[in-house]
Structure formats: structure tokens, C-alpha cells
Amino acid sequence: MSDIINAAVTALTEKLGGDAFDGSAKFVIEDEGVVVIDGDGVRAGDDETDVTMTADTETFQAILEGELNPTAAFMGGRLSVDGDMGMAMKLGAVLA
């Protein structure tokens, strides 16, 4: 597993603050791997989820660090969303 994926799992776990995420989502980080977020927590993996969000490493790191709003990334074409848009917005609120 890449260092980027390990760091993403840690950062997303901290952002959730121990709360379970009501639903399921995954981040596909291009050329690095996939991170799944669901009621069981955050982990590397490629399970079926309600929504899939795809971005390059730079975009994903900017979102995690709070430098880039997930909605702005989507509107600017830097983040693609496939699946339940409501679930994507719910996760976006957690990340903001």
C-alpha cells in the first residue's frame, strides 16, 4: 500500500472523529489506490459503495488539508463523482 493511501486513511479517520459514516463512499486516488469510508470506518480497499469520487493525488491532498473545498474541486473538474450525489455532498460536509 502506498504512503499516500496510508496517509489518506489516517487523515480521513481523524476527520470523522470516531463517528461512523452513515452510508458508503470511496475515493479513487489516481495512480495510488482506493480508500473506502463506511459504517465500519476508513480503510484501503475497493468495495462496492454508494458513491465513487476520483481525483489525482494533488487534488485529494488539497481537499484533505482544507486548501480545496470538495464542491469547488467538483465544479472545477478536478474531482469526478459517480453514484449517489447526496452521499457525495454528505461526505463533502465531513471533509470541509
N, C-alpha and C positions, 0 to 999 in steps of 0.2 A: 504494500500500500504506500502511496506517495506521501511525502511530508505535507503537501497541500491538503490532501484528504484528511490526514490526521489532525491538522490544524483546524480544518473546517468542522470536523466532528466536535472538537473541544470548544470552539467558538460558538457553534450553534447550541450546544448543551448549556453553556453559560447564559446565552440569550434567553433560552427557555426557562432558566432559573429553577429547574426542578419540576416545573409544571408539565403535565402531559399535553401533547398537541392533539386536539380533537379533529382527527382526520389523518390524511397521509399525503406526503409530498416528497419529491426527490429533486435534488439539484444534480444536473449533469455538468461537471466542470470539464470542459473540452480538453482532451489530451492528458487528463489526470485521473478521472474516475467519477463515481456516483456516491452521493450521500442521501440517505433516507431519513425522513423525520416522520414519526407517527406516535401513537399512544404508548409505545414501548420506549421511546426516546430517540436518540440520534445515533446512527451507525453507518459505516460504509456498507454498501450493498446495492443491488439493483432490483429490488422488489417491485411488484405492481403497486402503483399509488394513484390517488385521485388526480394529481396534477404533476406534471414534469416541467421543471424550469431548466433552461440550458443557457450557459454563459461561458465566456472564456475566463481564464484564471484571474486576469486583471480586474474584470468587472465583478466577479464573485468576491474577490478580496475587498474591493471598494465598498460593496454592499455590506459585508460583514463588519468592516471598520467604521461604518456610518458615514463614509465620504460620498456615497451614492445612494439615493433613495431607490428602492426596488421599482416603484412605479415610473420614476424618471428613466431608469435603465430600460424598462419595457417600452415606454413611449419613444425612446431614442433608438430602439432597435438593437440594444446591447444585451437584452435578456429576452429569450423567447419562452412562451408559455403554451403548453399543450395539455388540455384537460379542463378541469373544473376551475374556472376563473375566480369564483368566490373563495375557493380554498387557497388560491394563489394570493388573493388580497388579504386573507386572514393571516397567512404566513408573513406577508409583507408588513403587516402591522406589528408582528412579533419582532421582525428584524429592524424596524425603524427606530 
